[in-house]
Amino acid sequence: MEELISLLKDVVGAGNVSVEDFEKVCYSRGANADLPQEPLAIVRPRSKEDIVEIVRLANRFRVPIMVYGGGSNVVGAFSRGCIVLEQSGIPKKIEVDEESFTVTVSSNVTWTQLESELNRKGWMAAPLCNGGISATIGGGVALCNNGVRSARFGLIGDQVVGLEVILPTAEIIRTGSGAYPGAGNFVRYAWGPDLTGLFIGSHGLFGVITEVTLKIYELPEESMYLGYDFDDIHKLTRVMHGILRKRLSALEWMLAIAGGFPVTEETTFVLMMRLLGAKEEVEYARRVVEEISLKEGRVSGILPVVKNTRDLVEWSGPNTRIFGENMMLMPLCSCTPAPRFPKLAEVYGRVVGELNLDRYDIIPTLTAFGCDNVIVASPTLYYNQSKSFSWAKALEASRRIVEELADKVGFAPHYVGRTKTSYRPFQKLGAYYELVKRIKKLLDPNNIMNPGQLFIPAY
Amino acid sequence: MRLVKVDLEKLKGEMYNCVRCGYCREMVYPQMGSFGVCPLYEMYGYQSYTGKGKVLIGLALLEGRLSMSKSLAEHLFASCLTCKSCTAHCPNEVDVVSIVLALREEAARRGLLPEEIRVVDSNIDKKKNPFGEGEEKRVELASTLGLPETGEVLYFAGCYVTYRYPEVARAEVELLKRAGLNVAYLGEDEWCCGIIKKFEGKPSEYRKLAEHNVEAIKASGAETVVATCPGCYHTLRDYSEILERGAGGFEVVHFTQLLEKLLREGRIKLENPVKKTVTYHDPCHLGRYEEIYEQPRSVLASIPGLRLVEMRRNRRNAWCCGGGATHYVYNFDASIRVALTRLDEAEEAGAEALVTSCPLCLTVFRNALRRAGAKMELYYLSELVRKSLG
């Protein structure tokens, strides 16, 4: 491998390649429960041209590539012995196109950087990735996350107009209208089939996403926070479903939290939301939400815990210390229609009880985000990182929970990564699974892009 | 943060509080937008510069997946300013600085400290100051100040002020005298506070310096010790935690705290206008370490004619000057680049002058301006106050 390292240094400069053991350790895991997977080298390309050369070298030496964005993934995207593409050295680009209401952004920009820049110009993107503050545009698209504003705008993929991708064969392509030279990136469906979708949620299997074009929206001035509590999961669910049914243009985000899990008669539920829109839209949405929540029997209107976007991003993930020292989160979130939420809570609660998770220093929680026509239900296990038995039990529980929810509730997990590839639901995908695998072989004959993600065994 | 004993094994639990979310890379606040958290990560772009990186390195060492090496030892000094910004922005408030110090302690134990650090270390051993200069400067300052060695209020000048900015000591002592305080000064009995020993990973040698200083302070009969250097202030406050018999019997205050009180009580009056638009740079050891944010601003607000403007990143979010306790010694160029970023922020804020209350920050800023050939007036806070004295 010395020859490869030397050639990589020729491409990006010696200072942009690290093979230091301590640096490899820093790129061995994200916010996931997998054991560390140490790379071969960390390489900081300075441009797309550098990436093209690195991809060529990876093919020549049959060494896998993993693209590193914010490093906050929860699905174990790391490959042992890979070349890590650390994107921090690539100049960041954020180009707003006010003609087509889109923004074309380099994949290493974080969602918060994008939001800040757009807000400064009177625009906003939607949704903002729930991968946390450090999550990058490329990572959010590769995993097709939900996040803030999903209640109105759906998953990230629903907002993507076009992509620029460096294929495993080192060719650079643009999807959507961007494929036409000189046309610009303004519409997703142009010539031929929608290949943009091939890369969304692909876990980086089909190439290096270098640029993303997203729809943008004028930033409205009026906002309002609403919060209610409920003493019954069915009432809460009817309210969530009723609100989603109205497809309110001012519903920015909606978050339901079970106060205590598993659900018992004592459990209370909180439903928080933020309205964002023109004054009339917000007022209309407030009236509708009030009516539905009153009709379905809310206990009271309460002050929301979350008062701004930063709170929401932070609250919904990494401040695990509220659950105790050394606690790590293992989210098992997936989309499902809102009316299935009580059943989901029941099955999840039963599994948690059967596995006696409390004896293993594991705290289960349940939340749900509104997401366009459905909810993203988020069963999450908080386990103790300092205790190996807690970690092992959490992994066992993760498999059991995902499998039972898929079988009995109709749960459609999309964050699969490396961690969950062997779970039963993904082995039942049949011809669809095989088709995606064939496409992977076609596009990436040497299997250099993120091998081991989604498929097991890796071919 | 109080460092009772730096030990990597004991910090295992602290490291397991990190969920690897990456908030130590970037932060966002309503109305402020997004901004980088770690000045050195912003510059170098490798994860090992972040708080998360330090945790992963620490855990790998403990779990036997990584060994301490010369290159890691050097990196531990090159990659952290100990500015505490990562901890200030961490959802779980992981104490990254303690982890870094424990890692440095491990490097020191194996004799792997970088040469530049060893030079400073040796200077402190031999001359009780990091510059390796003779104690005659302490004697000279004592003579200039004309203060007794005993008294209720002890002025602790610190090495930087003694050896590089004696005029600051003169200005501050004059202010204290104007307020009618009986001020004492230890002269040659004032040794390095120990902050460099502490931050280079030599806790037992740090303790020896602390023991000497505590004995000297007690012998002075002081009830209050006034430190002007934020590093000294933080360290002197740490003494009671690290010494077995404690450092009781005296209170430690920062000069800006005392000055604010004296101004509030009308014991010092500022009458001469200083017509300038200034911005205040929060030193890390005074701000994020000790949460003294408002007193310096209050002092500046007392100066007639002076207009205070804030940089975008201020108080808890303030960008480090680049000095760090040992970083400036080891990675001078990087320190200068960090300082230039901060000076740009001061200019963007519309300030004619940058004011700080830390001699190390002042030194780094001065060198940065010299290096860049840029212009920005720099002031030590007490200098401006003295200009305004009636």
Chai-1 contact restraints between the chains, C-beta under 6 A:
chainA,res_idxA,chainB,res_idxB,connection_type,confidence,min_distance_angstrom,max_distance_angstrom,comment,restraint_id
A,D21,B,L66,contact,1.0,0.0,6.0,A-B,restraint_1
A,F22,B,S48,contact,1.0,0.0,6.0,A-B,restraint_2
A,F22,B,I57,contact,1.0,0.0,6.0,A-B,restraint_3
A,F22,B,L72,contact,1.0,0.0,6.0,A-B,restraint_4
A,E23,B,Y46,contact,1.0,0.0,6.0,A-B,restraint_5
A,E23,B,S48,contact,1.0,0.0,6.0,A-B,restraint_6
A,V25,B,L56,contact,1.0,0.0,6.0,A-B,restraint_7
A,V25,B,I57,contact,1.0,0.0,6.0,A-B,restraint_8
A,V25,B,A60,contact,1.0,0.0,6.0,A-B,restraint_9
A,V25,B,L66,contact,1.0,0.0,6.0,A-B,restraint_10
A,C26,B,Q47,contact,1.0,0.0,6.0,A-B,restraint_11
A,C26,B,S48,contact,1.0,0.0,6.0,A-B,restraint_12
A,C26,B,G53,contact,1.0,0.0,6.0,A-B,restraint_13
A,C26,B,L56,contact,1.0,0.0,6.0,A-B,restraint_14
A,Y27,B,Q47,contact,1.0,0.0,6.0,A-B,restraint_15
A,A31,B,V19,contact,1.0,0.0,6.0,A-B,restraint_16
A,A31,B,R20,contact,1.0,0.0,6.0,A-B,restraint_17
A,A31,B,C21,contact,1.0,0.0,6.0,A-B,restraint_18
A,R44,B,G45,contact,1.0,0.0,6.0,A-B,restraint_19
A,G70,B,G22,contact,1.0,0.0,6.0,A-B,restraint_20
A,G71,B,G22,contact,1.0,0.0,6.0,A-B,restraint_21
A,S72,B,C21,contact,1.0,0.0,6.0,A-B,restraint_22
A,S72,B,G22,contact,1.0,0.0,6.0,A-B,restraint_23
A,S88,B,G45,contact,1.0,0.0,6.0,A-B,restraint_24
A,G89,B,G45,contact,1.0,0.0,6.0,A-B,restraint_25
A,T110,B,E26,contact,1.0,0.0,6.0,A-B,restraint_26
A,T112,B,V28,contact,1.0,0.0,6.0,A-B,restraint_27
A,T112,B,S34,contact,1.0,0.0,6.0,A-B,restraint_28
A,Q113,B,S34,contact,1.0,0.0,6.0,A-B,restraint_29
A,S116,B,G33,contact,1.0,0.0,6.0,A-B,restraint_30
A,S116,B,S34,contact,1.0,0.0,6.0,A-B,restraint_31
A,G132,B,C21,contact,1.0,0.0,6.0,A-B,restraint_32
A,I133,B,Y23,contact,1.0,0.0,6.0,A-B,restraint_33
A,I133,B,E26,contact,1.0,0.0,6.0,A-B,restraint_34
A,I133,B,V28,contact,1.0,0.0,6.0,A-B,restraint_35
A,S134,B,G22,contact,1.0,0.0,6.0,A-B,restraint_36
A,S134,B,R25,contact,1.0,0.0,6.0,A-B,restraint_37
A,S134,B,E26,contact,1.0,0.0,6.0,A-B,restraint_38
A,N308,B,P30,contact,1.0,0.0,6.0,A-B,restraint_39
A,R310,B,V28,contact,1.0,0.0,6.0,A-B,restraint_40
A,E314,B,P91,contact,1.0,0.0,6.0,A-B,restraint_41
A,P318,B,V19,contact,1.0,0.0,6.0,A-B,restraint_42
A,P318,B,C21,contact,1.0,0.0,6.0,A-B,restraint_43
A,P318,B,P91,contact,1.0,0.0,6.0,A-B,restraint_44
A,N319,B,P91,contact,1.0,0.0,6.0,A-B,restraint_45
A,T320,B,V19,contact,1.0,0.0,6.0,A-B,restraint_46
A,R321,B,N92,contact,1.0,0.0,6.0,A-B,restraint_47
A,N326,B,G13,contact,1.0,0.0,6.0,A-B,restraint_48
A,N326,B,Y16,contact,1.0,0.0,6.0,A-B,restraint_49
A,N326,B,N17,contact,1.0,0.0,6.0,A-B,restraint_50
A,M328,B,V19,contact,1.0,0.0,6.0,A-B,restraint_51
A,Q385,B,Y16,contact,1.0,0.0,6.0,A-B,restraint_52
A,S386,B,Y16,contact,1.0,0.0,6.0,A-B,restraint_53
